Amino acid sequence: MSLNTATLKKKQQFTNDVIELEFETPQPFNFIAGQFITYKIADKIPPCFRAYSLSNAPKKDGNLVATCLKVISGGRGSNWLNSLKIGDKVEFMGPSGKLIFQTSAEKSVIFIATGTGITPMKSLIEDELAKGNKQKMHLLFGLRYIKDVFYKDHFENLAKKYPNFTVEYTLSRPENDSWTGSKGRVTDILNKANLEPQNTEIYMCGLKDMITEVTNLLKEKGFTVESIHEEKYN
C-alpha cells in the first residue's frame, strides 16, 4: 500500500499526557468519520506502524488530519509522534476502520468513551451535527481525575449550539470536591440510566476491558449485538 505524506501544522497539550496533532496533506484526503490512519513511526530502522483514530470531522476535499493520543511511557509510537515539531513531515497509510455512523433517523444514539477513546467519537459527533442530523445524541465520557479532563469546553459549546446533543462527563476518582459533575465509572452511570434499547444505538471506544464490561451490561439491559458499534484498543 502506498504511503500518504503530511506536515505537522499544530500541536496542543491537553493534559499531562494527552496531546492533539493536526497535520496538513499536500493533496485532498478524504475519509469517513470514525476511521483511523496508520502512521509510519520513523524513529529508527526498521520503522514500525501504529494506528490512531482521527479526531477531526471530514470535509469534502479537505486536507487536514488530526489525531488525539495519549503519550505512554515507553510507547514507541506515541513518544515519536510527541517529539515532532511544527513543520515536520510524517507518512501514513489509510484511512481504515469500520466504526462509522449507520443509525437510522428514528433512533437515538449514545456515544460512550473513556480516555483517548473519545477521538473517533469526536469525529462522529462533529460530522453528524454538521450534516444537520436531528437525532437525539448523548455523549458519556469517562475519565479518572479532574486533571485528566479535556475537550470539555468544546463539547459543552456543541451542546449549546445543537439542542439535540447533550454531554455528560463522569470521573471515577476526582481528586477533590471542586468537581460538581457526575462521579463513577461509565458502567455506574449506565446502570442507573433509563435506557430504551429498542430505540437506541450505541457507539463506543476505549480499552478492551471497558468495552467488554459495557457490552455485557448493555446486553443485560436488552441491547442487541447489532445495536452496539465499538472499537477497542489495548
C-alpha positions as CSV (number, residue, x, y, z in Angstrom):
1,M,0.0,0.0,0.0
2,S,1.3,3.4,-0.9
3,L,2.0,6.0,1.8
4,N,0.5,9.5,2.1
5,T,2.6,12.4,3.4
6,A,1.5,15.2,5.8
7,T,3.1,18.1,7.6
8,L,2.6,18.9,11.2
9,K,0.8,22.3,11.5
10,K,-0.5,22.4,15.0
11,K,0.2,20.7,18.4
12,Q,-1.9,21.1,21.5
13,Q,-1.1,19.7,25.0
14,F,-4.4,19.0,26.7
15,T,-3.3,17.2,29.8
16,N,0.0,15.9,31.2
17,D,-0.1,13.0,28.8
18,V,-2.8,13.8,26.2
19,I,-1.9,15.7,23.0
20,E,-3.6,16.5,19.7
21,L,-1.6,16.8,16.5
22,E,-3.0,18.4,13.3
23,F,-1.4,17.6,10.0
24,E,-1.9,19.0,6.5
25,T,-1.7,16.8,3.4
26,P,-0.5,18.2,0.1
27,Q,-3.5,16.8,-1.7
28,P,-7.1,16.4,-0.6
29,F,-7.5,13.5,1.8
30,N,-11.0,12.1,2.2
31,F,-12.1,9.8,5.0
32,I,-15.2,8.8,6.9
33,A,-15.8,10.0,10.4
34,G,-14.8,7.3,12.9
35,Q,-11.9,6.0,10.8
36,F,-8.2,5.8,11.7
37,I,-4.9,6.1,9.9
38,T,-1.7,4.2,10.4
39,Y,1.5,6.3,10.9
40,K,4.9,5.1,9.9
41,I,7.0,5.5,13.1
42,A,10.3,6.6,11.8
43,D,12.3,6.8,15.0
44,K,14.8,4.1,14.0
45,I,15.4,1.4,11.4
46,P,13.4,-0.6,10.8
47,P,10.4,1.6,11.4
48,C,7.1,0.4,12.8
49,F,3.5,1.3,12.1
50,R,0.9,2.4,14.6
51,A,-2.8,3.1,14.1
52,Y,-4.5,6.2,15.6
53,S,-8.1,7.4,15.1
54,L,-8.8,10.7,13.5
55,S,-10.3,13.3,15.9
56,N,-11.5,15.8,13.2
57,A,-14.6,15.6,11.2
58,P,-14.1,15.1,7.4
59,K,-14.6,17.8,4.9
60,K,-15.0,17.1,1.2
61,D,-11.7,17.5,-0.5
62,G,-10.2,18.7,2.8
63,N,-6.5,18.2,3.6
64,L,-6.4,18.2,7.4
65,V,-6.0,15.1,9.6
66,A,-5.9,15.4,13.4
67,T,-5.1,12.8,16.0
68,C,-5.7,12.9,19.7
69,L,-3.4,10.5,21.6
70,K,-2.0,9.5,25.0
71,V,1.7,9.6,25.3
72,I,2.6,6.4,27.0
73,S,5.8,5.8,28.9
74,G,7.9,3.6,26.7
75,G,5.4,3.7,23.9
76,R,7.3,3.9,20.7
77,G,4.6,5.3,18.5
78,S,3.2,8.0,20.9
79,N,6.6,9.2,22.0
80,W,7.8,9.6,18.5
81,L,4.7,11.5,17.4
82,N,5.0,13.7,20.6
83,S,8.6,14.5,19.6
84,L,7.6,16.0,16.3
85,K,8.0,19.8,15.7
86,I,5.9,22.1,13.6
87,G,6.9,21.6,10.0
88,D,8.0,18.0,10.5
89,K,6.6,15.5,7.9
90,V,5.1,12.1,8.5
91,E,4.0,9.2,6.3
92,F,0.8,7.2,6.9
93,M,-1.5,4.6,5.4
94,G,-5.3,4.7,5.3
95,P,-7.9,5.6,6.0
96,S,-9.2,2.3,7.6
97,G,-11.8,1.2,10.0
98,K,-15.5,0.4,10.2
99,L,-16.6,2.5,13.2
100,I,-18.8,4.6,11.0
101,F,-22.2,6.1,11.7
102,Q,-25.1,3.9,10.5
103,T,-28.1,4.5,12.7
104,S,-31.5,5.1,11.2
105,A,-33.1,8.5,11.7
106,E,-35.8,7.4,14.1
107,K,-33.4,6.1,16.7
108,S,-31.4,7.9,19.4
109,V,-27.7,7.5,19.8
110,I,-25.4,7.2,22.9
111,F,-21.7,7.7,22.4
112,I,-19.5,6.2,25.1
113,A,-15.8,6.9,25.5
114,T,-13.1,6.6,28.1
115,G,-9.7,8.3,27.8
116,T,-8.5,8.9,24.3
117,G,-11.3,6.6,23.1
118,I,-13.0,10.0,22.7
119,T,-11.0,10.5,19.5
120,P,-13.3,8.8,16.9
121,M,-16.4,9.8,18.9
122,K,-15.5,13.5,18.5
123,S,-15.2,12.9,14.7
124,L,-18.5,11.1,14.5
125,I,-20.4,13.7,16.6
126,E,-19.0,16.7,14.8
127,D,-19.7,15.2,11.5
128,E,-23.3,14.3,12.2
129,L,-24.1,17.6,13.8
130,A,-22.5,19.5,10.8
131,K,-24.7,17.5,8.5
132,G,-27.8,18.7,10.2
133,N,-28.6,15.4,11.9
134,K,-31.5,16.0,14.3
135,Q,-31.4,12.6,16.1
136,K,-31.1,12.8,19.9
137,M,-27.4,12.2,20.6
138,H,-25.8,11.9,24.0
139,L,-22.1,11.6,24.9
140,L,-21.0,9.8,28.0
141,F,-17.3,10.5,28.6
142,G,-15.4,8.8,31.4
143,L,-12.1,9.8,32.9
144,R,-10.4,9.2,36.3
145,Y,-9.3,12.6,37.6
146,I,-10.1,16.3,37.3
147,K,-6.6,16.8,35.8
148,D,-7.5,14.3,33.0
149,V,-10.4,16.4,31.7
150,F,-10.1,17.7,28.1
151,Y,-12.4,18.7,25.3
152,K,-15.0,19.8,27.9
153,D,-15.5,23.3,26.6
154,H,-15.7,22.0,23.1
155,F,-18.4,19.5,23.7
156,E,-20.4,21.9,26.0
157,N,-20.3,24.5,23.3
158,L,-21.6,22.0,20.8
159,A,-24.4,21.2,23.3
160,K,-25.3,24.9,23.4
161,K,-25.4,25.2,19.6
162,Y,-27.2,21.9,18.9
163,P,-30.3,21.2,21.1
164,N,-30.4,17.5,20.1
165,F,-26.9,16.9,21.5
166,T,-26.1,16.5,25.2
167,V,-22.8,15.6,27.0
168,E,-22.0,14.1,30.4
169,Y,-18.5,13.8,31.9
170,T,-18.1,11.3,34.7
171,L,-14.9,10.9,36.9
172,S,-14.2,7.7,38.7
173,R,-11.6,9.3,41.1
174,P,-12.0,13.0,41.4
175,E,-9.2,14.5,43.5
176,N,-11.3,16.9,45.4
177,D,-14.8,18.4,45.9
178,S,-14.3,21.0,43.2
179,W,-15.7,18.5,40.7
180,T,-19.5,19.0,40.6
181,G,-20.2,16.7,37.6
182,S,-21.1,13.0,37.6
183,K,-19.0,10.6,39.6
184,G,-18.3,6.9,39.0
185,R,-17.3,4.8,36.0
186,V,-19.3,4.8,32.8
187,T,-20.8,1.5,33.9
188,D,-22.1,3.1,37.1
189,I,-23.8,5.8,35.0
190,L,-25.3,3.3,32.5
191,N,-26.6,1.1,35.3
192,K,-28.7,3.9,36.7
193,A,-29.8,5.3,33.3
194,N,-33.3,4.8,32.0
195,L,-32.2,3.3,28.6
196,E,-34.5,2.4,25.7
197,P,-32.7,-0.5,23.9
198,Q,-35.4,-0.8,21.2
199,N,-34.9,2.9,20.2
200,T,-31.3,3.5,20.8
201,E,-27.9,2.5,19.3
202,I,-24.5,2.7,21.0
203,Y,-21.1,3.8,19.7
204,M,-18.2,3.3,22.0
205,C,-14.4,3.3,22.1
206,G,-11.9,2.6,24.9
207,L,-9.7,0.0,26.4
208,K,-10.7,-3.6,25.8
209,D,-11.8,-4.3,29.4
210,M,-14.2,-1.3,29.4
211,I,-15.7,-2.3,26.0
212,T,-16.3,-5.9,27.3
213,E,-17.8,-4.7,30.6
214,V,-20.1,-2.1,28.9
215,T,-21.2,-4.6,26.2
216,N,-22.2,-7.2,28.8
217,L,-24.1,-4.5,30.8
218,L,-25.9,-3.3,27.7
219,K,-26.9,-6.8,26.7
220,E,-28.4,-7.4,30.1
221,K,-30.4,-4.3,29.6
222,G,-31.8,-5.6,26.3
223,F,-29.5,-4.2,23.6
224,T,-28.7,-6.5,20.7
225,V,-25.2,-7.0,19.3
226,E,-26.4,-5.2,16.1
227,S,-27.2,-2.1,18.1
228,I,-23.7,-1.8,19.6
229,H,-20.9,-0.4,17.5
230,E,-17.5,-0.5,19.1
231,E,-13.7,-0.2,18.7
232,K,-11.3,-1.3,21.4
233,Y,-7.6,-0.9,21.9
234,N,-5.0,-2.2,24.4
